[in-house]
Amino acid sequence: MRKGLLGQKIGMTHIFAEDGTLIPVTVILAGPNYVVQKKTPEKDGYVAVQLGFGVQKEQRLTRPLLGHLKKAGVPPVRYLREIRDVDLDRYEVGQTVDVDIFAPGELVDVTGTSKGKGTQGPIKRHGFARGRMSHGSGFHRTHGSIGAVGPYRVLKGMPHMGRMGNERVTVQNLEIVRVIPEEHVLLVRGSVPGPRGGLVIIRNAARKLIRA
């Protein structure tokens, strides 16, 4: 069964292991989370738990959402997300879930929204090589030919210029290096998607990494 938390990316730092090895880690504020709703197969057609995270003023919430939160007995929250395929017997509406559900050494999948970089050309977006920089070449940073004349249209999926970033990204099999319950903080080895302050979803790894 899966388990998960909502969190906020604080930034990156590094810590030292007992043998003196330097470990780059991402600091994630991942608590407290509140159980707002339980989704059951009989009523909703699937199994999930709805979690709330973040502080929010009441006047910034719509009345239906505020009533939904008050019915669950949780304070106004900024984010609501679902964690699917959980053990519903371990959750009760109004319950507080914190970082202590994870342990050091556990592998997790972290989902976030990548940084938006606006409209970019094919060199930055797709890693194309540039053309000659001599005068008159005319193709310094363009994508060049895109194929034959037919079928007289640009084929879908052609790597052209366009919007880069601002996409949902999941990084799998990141190791939890340290859990700090009193500060609601997780230290995760490596980088996670998104800017500082961005929302991330931390779930136990769906597929375990096999190291050679």
N, C-alpha and C positions, 0 to 999 in steps of 0.2 A: 504494500500500500504506500501511497505517496504522502508526503507532508511538506508544508511550505510556510513561508512568511513573506510579508511585504516589507520592504525596507527602502532606505534612502542612501544613495551613494554619497559619502562624505569626501572621499579623495583617496590618494595613494600615499603610502609611507613604506618603511621597512622595519623589520625586527630581526633580532639575532637568535638563531637556534642555540641549543645547549653546546653544540660542537663549534660554535662560532660562525656558522654559515649565515650569510645575509639572505633574508627572504623578503622579496617584494610582496606587499599585501595591499589589498583594497579594504578600506574601513567602511563598513555598512552599518548604519543605524537601523535595526530591524525589530524594534519593539517600542511600546507594547502593541500587539495586534489584538483586535476584538472580533469574536465570532458573531457575525450579524445575522446569518441565516444558514440553514442546512437544506441542501437540495437532495431530494430523495427520488428513487426511480418511480415510485407510485404517483407522486405529484408532479415531478418535473421531468421525468424520463431519463435522468442521469444522476450520478452521485458526485456531490461537490459540497464544499463549505465556503461560504462567502466571508471574507475577512475585511476589516476596516483598519486603516492606518493613517496616522498624521493628525495634527491638530487643525481644527477649522472653526471659524466663527459661525454661530447659528444663522445670522442674517445673510450669509453667503450660500446657504443651502436652500433648495426648493422645499416647499411644504410637504410634498409627498415623500421626498428623501428624508427630511427631518422626522416625519412620522414613522418611517421605516426604521430609523435608528432608535427612536424613543421606544418603539415597540420591543426592540431587542434589548433595551436597557443599556445601550452603549453611548458614550459621548459623541458629539459631532466630529466626524472624521473627514479627511480630505480625499482619501482614495478608497475605492471598493473594488476588490478583485476576487476571483474564484480560484480555488485549488481543487482540481478534480481527482477522482479515484482515491479518496481518503477513507479512513476508517471512521465512520460517523459516530460510532460508540465512544470515541475518545473526545468528542466535542459536544459542548452544550452552548445554546444561544446565550450571549452575554459573557461568555468565558473569555479570560485574557490569555493569549498565547504569546510566549516570549522566546528569546534566543536559546533558552536551555533545552529546547526540543532537538537541537543539534549538538554534536560533540566534536572536539578537536580530532582531526584525522578523517572525518567523514567527507565524502565527495558529494558535491552539489552542482546543480545546473542553475545558472543565473541568467534571467531574462530582463532586458531593458530596451530602451529606444536609443539607437545610435545618434551621435551628434549630426545635426543637419548641416550640410555644406553648400546648399543652394545648387544652382545650375553649374555644372562643371563639364569641361571638355573630355574627349576620349582618353587623353593621356593620363590625366589625374584619375578619372573615373574607372578606366579599364586597364590602365598600365600599358597603353600603346607606346611604341617607339616614335620619336619625333622624326621629321624629315630633315633634309640638309638645311643648314642655316645660311647657306650662300645666298647672295642677292638674286632675286628673280626665280627662285625655286617654286614659290607659291604654295608649298605644303609643309610649312614649319611644324605646325601642331594640329593638323587636320587628320581625319581618319582615313583618307585616301579612298580607293575604289570600294564599293559595297557589293560588287558582283556584276552579273550579266545584265543586259537590258531588260529581258523578261523576268518576272511577270508584270513589269511596268508599275511597280509599287515597292515600297520599302517593306521588307519582310519583318514580321513581328519578332522581337527579341534581338534585332540587330544592335550591336554595341555602339551606339552613337553618344553624342553629348546628351545631357539631361540631368534630372535631379539626383543628387548624391546624398546618401545618409538619410536620417530621419526614418529609419526602418526598425521593425522589431527584430532583435538579435538575441540569440541564446548561446551562451558559452557553456560547454558541457565539461563535467568532471574537474571542477575546481576544488581544491582541498581547503577545508576549514582549518586554519592554523591555530586560532585562539578564539574562545568564547568568553565574553565579559558580561555576565548577567546583570551586575549592578548598574552598568551603563547602557544596557540593551544593544551591545555592539558585537558584531562578528568581524573577524579578520580573515579574509579569504586570499589565498595565494594567487597572485597574478592580477590581471586587469579584468574589469567587467564593463559592459557597454554602457554608453550614456555619459552625460556631463555630470559635474558635481551638483548634488541636490536632486538628481533625477530619480524617478521611481524604479526600483528593481524588484523582481520576484525571485526568491530563493527557494528551490525545491531540491529534495534529495535526488541524486543522480538516477536518471531513467535507465541508462546503459553504463555499466561499469567499465572504466578504462583498463585495457589489458596492456601492461607494460612488458616489453621484451626483457 
